[in-house]
Amino acid sequence: MVGLIPVWKRAPFLRLLIPLMIGIVLQWNFQIPNQLFWILLFASSMGVACSFLLPVFKRVQLSIVTGIFISFLFLSIGGLLSWYKNIEHQPNWFGKIYQPKQSLLITLQETPIEKTNSYKANAKIEAIWLDSGWEQTKGEIIIYFKKDSAIGNLKYGTQLITNKPLQPIKNAGNPGGFDYKRYSLFQNITHQVYLKGNDFALLPATKKSVWKQLIFSGREKVIFILKKFIPGEKEQGLAEALLIGYKDDLDKNLVESYSNTGVVHIIAISGMHLALIYWLLGLLTKPLQRKRSTKYLAAILVISGLWLFSLLAGGQASVLRSAVMFTCMVAGNCFSKRSSIYNSLAFSAFILLCYNPFWLWDVGFQLSYAAVLSIVIFMQPIYHLFYIKNKALDYAWKLNAVTIAAQLLTTPLSIYHFHQFPNFFLLTNFLAVPLSGIILLGEIFLCAVSFIPFIAKLTGKILSFFIGLMNSWIEAIEKLPFSLWDGLQISIWQALALIALVVAGGYWLLEKKKAGLVAALFSLLAFISLRSISFWQANKQQKLIVYNVPKHQAIDVVLCNKYFFVGDSNLLADDFVRNFHLKPSRILQRIEPAYTLPGLQQHNKLLQVGSKRIVVIDSTVNFESSSPSIPIDLLIISKNPKLYLEKLFNTFSVKRVVCDGSVPPWKIGYWKKDCEARKIPFHNVSEQGAFVMTID
């Protein structure tokens, strides 16, 4: 492991990347106006320019000041990139002028994909009809088409007109839930709409990008070949994901098995795939590399092949990162220049974040860089822990050393994002990684010989056997006892403390530097302290959560580290809905189920929790007037009761009213008006997200 100071000096792009990332994060989290970043950019640019006008000896003396100016320069660049990349800040974003019922000119950006109850496609808003005519706009939406015969006419590039009102994309708003609104915004998608056959009119013209159409055509051709020659739907779906990142045909249970066993990276196009393609292209162009006159041609062929595969795979962040990195390596070898791997990684990340600063929040982006960096730092030290004479065993140990090394820095991030850890990841990767490489190369060979039916059929059957073997292995590992450590919860600061602990500990063990030990102990202390505080807070919590689960009643009463559930029993049987809406919150709160809770009393429609009285109305109830009125801290309305709040207010003195996700939207408006007339706070979870009330 190279010392920290040499790495810092040999990786100048690392010194530029860090302030760039800080600028991106600052602008997004605090929504700093772009004018401030322009001022900072101008001031820091002037400072850098002035430093270069100084005499050499003065420049050396003030090198720290110059470095600060350069850091602020790239911090301001990061902030400006984050501001201008946000589609909502674009002057011609359709959301600035759009009004419901206006006619929209829309272009489909992909062929609609079949879902359970509809077809889904991303689309671009080309223009909005105003009184003066069509106004050109920017921005994208998600369209859900009702399943009917008209869907066959919809392809990539199809243009249509509709005046169906768009709905802003919103989060469910449940604690710990996935931020779908931010995820969509990072892809320039801000609205969605559901269209029936009579809600839109197709135009005869189409609008297609020649390059994008070429990519789609190539992907469709590859999918056709794989489906034609590889037997088995399960095998076909995995083959498509493995080769070109097409996941629409993947079996959901199989994806969960790959995720639970720690090998989901196999079906996510990543650096592993590009490394195999790079190795194959290098092997094919080796004769050209030997001659000085043709080595540049070899480099061009390798780079072209890498980018062709990357674009065919959909241009995902992880594959583009790898393509940029391998391009730098090929170019460096071509010109006989060897650069630091840390600088190559920093350079590729710098280029990608300049192209799309929001990739910084992409989980695949984070894990890819963490895995590569971890392998670079720790693989060789781990491998050299054992000396094995037998070549086969030595190769097996090398594969395991790579897997262990990759896990060191990715584990904190994986736990933070996915709240689980695959205990048998070594066992799973031992067979899955080499087998997936063989399958990938076999699929490339299948596409190359697809015009020879006999060879293609034989290759397809062999690939189907290997894919089935890999699937069976992974599913068998998943069924082992304690294969998955689930329900883990760490904050972003705890994850960063763990990463710092791994890096500092590795530096101390490999370089024998005392500073590494001090940093490792400090990181460990920080992690333990943050962890202890989070457990202390969990053991003190007392709250009630009304979740936003569409068409369902779902309430958690939380006392310390236990919860009591009030709601629809069918939620307990629906794994997808429960895991998506309820599980993240329960992991975040560090709570486990309980049949009873101390201090909780339940009687018919009334919940008494500590000093709080909560009434849950989910069916029609007749109330008699009471004098004085019965004090109620919270009224929760669920399902579709026949309810007149004015009559209910004669019985109860209500402090707050909440409508959950099971209430019909048309009824909520009436109840909201009744509450506003009485000046009673009203919360609609479908619009405002989950309701959380602290219990004294």
N, C-alpha and C positions, 0 to 999 in steps of 0.2 A: 504493500500500500504506500503510495507516494505521500510525503508529508504535506500538510495543509498549505504551507507557504509556497512550495514549488508548484503545487496545483494551481493556486491562486494566480501566480505569476504566468504560468503557461496556458492559462485559460482566460484570455482577455474578454471573451464574450460572456463569461460568467459574471464578470464585474459590470457588464452592461445589461445582462439579463435580469439581475436581481432588482435594480431600480426600475426597470421597465415593468416587471411584475408588480412591484409596490404601487406604481402609478395606476396600473389597471385596477388593482384591488381597491385603492383609495377612491378612485372616481366612482366605481360601481357601488360600493358600500355607503358612501357619504354623498353621492350625487353632487360632486363639486362642479360648479359652472365651468364651461370650457374657457371662458375669458381669463380665469385665474391661471389655468395651465398655459395659455398663450403668453401671459405676462411672465410666468416662470420660465417658459421656453426662451423668450427674448432675453431675459436677464442672464440666464445661465449660458446662453450662446455668446453673449457679449463677454461674459467672464472667461469662457474658454478661449475666445478670439484674442482677448487682451493678454492672456497668459502666454500665448505663442508669440506675441510681440516683444516680450521681455527678453533680456540677455539670457544665455544658456545657464549661467550659474544661478541667476535669480529664479529661473524656471525650475531648476532642481530644488532650490530651497522652498519654493512654494508648490511643490508637486502635490502635497496633500490638499491644498486649496483648489488646485486644478482638478484633482480627482473628485472633490465635492461638487464643483461646477458641472463636471461631466455626469455625475450621478443624478443631479437635479435636472440636467438636460434630458436624460433618458427617462427619468421619472415623469417629466412633463409630457414626453412623447407617449408613454404608456397611458397616461390620463386622457390625452387627446384621442388616441386610438380607441379607447374604451367609450368615449363620448360619441365620436362620429360613427362608430360601428353600430351603435344602438339605433335600430330602425326608427324608433320613436322620435329621434332627434333629427331625422332627415327632413328637409323642407318640403319634399313632395310625398311624404308618407300619407297613405290614404286616410289614416285615422284622424288627421288634422281637419279634413273637410267632410268626412263621411257623415251622412244623416240617414236614419232608417228609411226604407222604401225607395232610396235612390237606386237607379239602375247601375249595375257593375259589369264591366267587361273583364272576364276572367280567363286565364290560360292554365290548363292543367300542367303541372310540372312532373307528373308521372302517370302511368296507367293505374287506374283505381285498383286497390288491393282488397280482396274479400275479407270481411270480418264476420263475427257471429250474426249480427243483425243488420249489417249495412256494408257498403263499399266505402273505402276511405282513400282520399288522395290529397296531396298538397297542391295548392294552386296559387297563382300570382294574380294580384289585382292590377290589371294594366291601366284601367281608366275608370273614372266615375262620371256619369252624365249629370251635368249642371245646366242651368238655363242657357248658358252661352255655348254649350256643346260638350264634347268629351274632354275631360281634364286628365292628362297623363299622371299616373301615380306610381308609387313603389309600395312593396309590402306583400306578405303572403298570408294565406288562411288555410285552414283544414276544412275540406268538404266531406260530409258524410252523405252518400247517395242511398236512397231507399232501394232495396233489391227489387228490380223489375227488368223487363226485357230491354229497356232503353240503355242499360249499362253497357251493352256490347258495343255501342257507338263511341264510347269514351276512351280515348287513348292519350298518350303523352302528346302535348301540343294542341289538343282540342280546345277551341275557344267557345265560350258560352256567355249568355247574358242572363242575369237574374236580378230581381229587386227584393228577394227574400232578406229580411233584416239579419244582419250579422250579430253574433253573440261574442262578447269578449271572452277570451280564455281565462278561466279562474282556477285557483287551487281549491281543493276540498277544505283546506284550512284546519285539518286535524293536527294535533301536536305530533311533531316528528315526521309528518307526512312528506312525500316527495313534492318538490317545488316544480310542478309541471308548467306553471305560468312562466317561470324564469327559463326553464329548459326550452320552451317554445320560442320565447323572445330571443334567445341566443341564436335561433335559426330564422329570425325575422318573421316569425309567425305570431300574430297577436289576436286573431279572431277565428271563429268557426261557424259553420252553418250546416243545417240538415236540409237536403233538397229532395223533393219528390219529383216524379216525372213531369208534372205540369208546373213546376216552380222555375224552370229555366228553359231557354231556347238555344239550341245548338246553332253555331255559325258554320257556313261551308268552309271558311278559311281556317287554317291552322298556323300556329307560330311555334317553330321548333329551332333549337340550336343544332346545327349540323354536327358539332362535336359531341353534344349530349345525346343526340339521336344515335350516333355511331356507338356510343358507350352502351346505351339501352339495347341496341340491336345485338351487340356483342354478348351482353349478359343473357339476353333471351336465347341466343344461339347456344351458349354454354349450358343453360338450364335445359334446353331441349335435348342436347346430347346426353347429359347426365340422367335425365328421366327416361330416355330411350334405352340406354344400355345398362344402367344400374338397377337391379331388381330390388323391390321393397320400398315402400313410401318412407319409412323411418330412415333407411339408409340413404335414399335420395335427398331427403331434407338436410341431413348432416353433410352430405357431399357438397350440396349447394352452398351451405354456410362456410364450410372449410375452404372452398376454392375461391369464391367471389363474394363472400359475406352476405349472401341472400338468405334471410332468416324466416321468411313468411311461411315456408313449408316445414319448419322445424317442429318436432313433437314437443309440446310444452312440458310434459313430464320428463322427457330426456334432457331438456335444457336445465330443469331443476336439479336433475342428477349430476350434470356436469358442474353446475354451480356449487352444489353441496359437497362435492368431492375435490374442489379446488382446481379444476381443469377447464373452466369456462373460457379461458384464454384460447383454447384450441379452436373453438367455434367463433371466436372474434378475431377478424383479420388483424394481425399485429406484426411486431418485429420478427417473430419466429417464422412467419410465412415469407416475409421479405428476405430473411437470411437464407432460406432454402432456395428461393428464386435467384438470389445473388450468387449462391454457390453453383447452381445449375448453369446460369449464364456465364459465370467465370470459367466453368469446365468446358462449355461449348466454344468459347472464344479463346481458349488457352493457346492454340496455334497462332492466332493473330497477335497475342500479347508478347510472344517470343521475338518477333521482328520489330525493329524500331519504326519501320515505315508503316506498319499496320496497327501499332498499339493504340493510336488515337482512335482508329476505326473500332477496335475492340471496346474501348471505353464508351464510345457513342452507342454501340449496340447494347452494352450492358445497361447503361443509364436509360436508354429508350425502352428496353424490356422491363426494367423496374417500374418506370412511370406508366407504361401501358398496363401492367398488372395492377398498379395502384388505382388507376382510373377505372379499370374494369371492376375492381372491388368496391367501387362507390366513392372513392376519395375520402375515406374516413380519417379522423384525426390520427389514429394510431398508425395506420399504414402510410399516411403522408409524412409523418414524423420519421418513420423508418426509411422511406424513399429519399427524403432530404439527407438523412445521415449517411446512407449508403452512397448517394451521389457524391457527397463530400469525400468519402473514402476512395471512390473510384477516381475522382478527379485528382486527389492527392497522390495516389499511386501512379497515375498517368504522368504527372509532372515530377515524380520522384521526390515528393515532399511528404514527410511524415509528421502529422500534427497530433497533439494530445487528444485522447478520446474524450476527455472532459470538455475540451474546447469544441470538439465536433458536436457533442450533445448540446452544449450551451448554444452553439451557432444554429443548430437545427430548431431548437426550441424558440430562439429569438426570431428566426424567419417565420415560423408558424404562428407565433403570437402577434407578429406584425401583420400577418395576413388575417388572422381572426383572434383577437385578444380574449374572446370568451371561451376559447378552448382551454384556458387555464382552469375552468370549472369542470371540464370534461373528465369523467372518472377514468375512461380509457387512456386519456392523455397522461393523467397523473400516474396511473399504475404502470404504463409503458416506460416512462422515464425512471420511475423508482426501480423497476425490475432491471433495466439495462444498467443503471448506475450501481445497483446492488451487486450485479454479476461482475461488473468491472472491478469493483473494490474487493469483494469477498471471495470470488470463485477460486482463484489460485491459492490463497491461504487455506481455504477449506479443503481443497483437493490435495494439497501437500501435507495434510495432517496424517495421511496414511500412504505408505508405499506398498504397492501391490505389483508383484512380478507378472502374474497371469494377465495377458492382454485383454481378454474378454471381461474378467472381473474388474480390471482397471478402467475399461471403457464404461462399465456399469456404474462404478464409483464416480467417474467424471460426470455422468448424467445426473447422479444424485447430488453431487457438489454444486452443479449449476442450479438445480431445483432449490436446494437449501439456501444458496446465496441469494437467489431471486426473492425468496420469502422474507428475508431479513428486513428489507425496507418496505416491501409491499404489504406486509401483515398489518402494521398500524393503520394504513390507509384502507385496507380491506375491512378491518373491523369497524372503522369509523363509518364507512359507506354502507356495508352489508350486514354488520352486527353478527357475524359468525366466523368460525375458523374451522377448516377441514382438518381434522386430526390425523388423517391417513393420507395427506397430500403426497408424501414421498412414495408410498405404495402405488397410488393412482398414477402419478407422473412417470413412474418407472417404466410402465408399458405404454401409456397413452401418448407421451411425447414422441418417442421414436416411431410408433405406429402411425401417428398422425402425419409425420413427415413422409413416410412411405406412401400413405394414402394420397397426400397432396401431389407428390411427384407422379403417382399413378394416374391421378385425374388429369394432369397436364398431358401425359402420354395418351390417355383416352381421347382427349380433344384433338390431339395431333393425328391420330389414326382413325378418327370417327368415320372417314370415307371408306374404310376397309371393314365391312360388316363383321367378318369372322373374327378378326383380331379385336375389334371394338367390343363385341359381345363377350369374348373370353376375358378381356381386361375388366369389363364391367362386373362380371361374376366374381372375379378375384377381389376387386375393390369392395363389392358388397359383402364378401366374406370377412375381409379385414375390418370394415366399418362395423359389422355386426359383432365381431370379436371385441373391438374396442368398446362398443356400447355395453355389451354384456359384462365386461370387466368393470366398467365404471358403475353400472347399476348394482353389481355384486358388492363392490366396496361400499356403496352408499347404504346397503342393507346391514352392514356390520354394526355391532353395538358400539355406541359412542363415536360413530364416524364423523359426527358434526357437533361442534360446540356452538350452540345457538343462543340468541338473546343477549349477546355482548353489547355493551354500550360504553363508548368513550367519546369525549368531546374533541373538537378540533385541536384544542390546546394540549389535551392528553396525548393525542396522536403525534403532535409535533414533539412533545417531550420524549415519547418512545423512539421516534426517528433520531432525535439528538442523542439519546442513550446508545442506540446501535452504532451510530457513526463515531461518537466519542469513544465508546468501548472498543470498537475495532481499531481505532487509531492508537489507543493505549496498548492493546495486546500485540499489535503488529509492529508498531514503531517504538514501543517501550518509553513513551513520553509521559511525564507526570501530568502535563496539562490535559492530556486525554483522560486520565483517571479522574482528575478534579471535575472536568466537564461532564463525564459520565455519572459521577456521584451526584452532582448538582441536578442533572436531568432526571435521575432516579428519584431524588428528593422531591423535585417539582411534580413528577408523575404521581408519586404516593400522596403528596399533599392535595393535589387536585382531585385525585380519586377518593380520598378520605372525605373531602368536603362534599363531593357529589353524593356519597353514601349517607353522610350526615343529613344533607338536605332531603334525600329520599325518605329517611326515617322520621322526618319532621312534617312531611307534607300531609295536608288534609284538604281535599278538593273534590268537586263534582264536575264531570266532563260530559257534555251533551255533544255527541259526534255528528258530523255531517256525512251520513251514509244515505245515498239516494234510495228512497222508497223503503227505508228501514228505520226502526227505533233502536237506538244504541246509546246507553248511558252507563258510565262507570262512576261508582262512588269509591274514592281513593282515601284510605287511611294508612299512613306510614307506607309500608311496602306491600300492601294487599289491596285488592280491588274487589268490589261486588258489582256484578253486571246486571243491569235492568234493560231488557230489550227483547227483540225477536229471537226466538230459539233457533230459527233456521239459519241465523248468522253463524252459529256455532258449528254448523255443518258445511257452510260455504267457505272453503279454505281461501279462495282467491279474494273475496270481499273482506273477510276477516283479516287476512295478512296485509292487504293494501290499506285498509282504513283504520283498523284497530291495533294491530300488532306493533307498528312503529311507535305509537303513543305509549303503549305499555312497556316497551323496551326503554324508551326515553325516561319514563317515570320510575323505572326499575321496580315494577310491581308484578305480583303473582296473584292468581285467582284465589278467592276465599268464598265459602258458602255462607258464612256469617262474618260480621265485623263488629267489634266492640263499639258501642255507642251508636249503632245503626238500628233503627226500629222501622219496620215496614208494616203498614196496615192498609190494605186495599189500595187506594190511590195516593196515600200519604206516606212520605218518607221523612223520618225524623233523624237528622244526622247532627249530633252535637246540639248546638243551639239553633240550627237551621231547620225550617220546615219547608218541604218541597212537595208539591202536588203534581202528579203526572196524570193527565187526562188523555186517554187514547180511545175512548168510546163515549157514546152519548150518555150523559148523566144529567138528571134533574136536580137542581139545587134550590133549597128553600132559603128565603131571606133570613138573615141573622143579625141581631142587634145586641151587643156591638158586633162588628164584622170580625171574623176570625183572621188573625194576622198570618200571612204566608210570605215567606222570603222569596220563593221562586215558583212560578207556574210553568210547567212544561207541557206543551200541546203536541200530541203525536197522532199519526194515522189520519182518519177523516171523521172526527166526531161532529155531531150536530150540536153546535155550541154557540151560545150568545153571551159574549163577554160582559155586556151590561148587566145581565141577570146574575152572572157569576160574581161580579164586583159587589153585588148586594149581599153576598154571602161571605166573601173573602176580601181582606184588605191586602192586595197583592203589591209587592215591591218591584217585581220584574217578571216579564213574560218572555218565554223562549219557544219558538217553533222549530221542531227538528226536521230532518230531511224526508220524513215520511208524509208530511202534510202536503196536500195539493196546492200548487202555487196560487191558484185563483182565490182560495180561501184566505191566504195569508194577508192579502191586501185589506180585507175587511177588518180582520183582527188588529192589524197594525193601526188602522184609523181609530178604532176604539181605544187603543192604548194611548195614542197621541192626544186624543180628546181628554183623557184623564191624566196626561203627563206621566204615564208609567213607562219606564225604559222597555224597549222591545228589541229582541234579537232573533233574526232569521238565519239559521245556520247555513241554509242553502245559498244565501247571498254573502254572509259575513264570516262564514267558517265556524268551526266548533266553538261552543260556549264553555268557558272554564270559570268556575266560581270557587273561591277559597272558602273553606269551612272553618269557622272559629272554634 
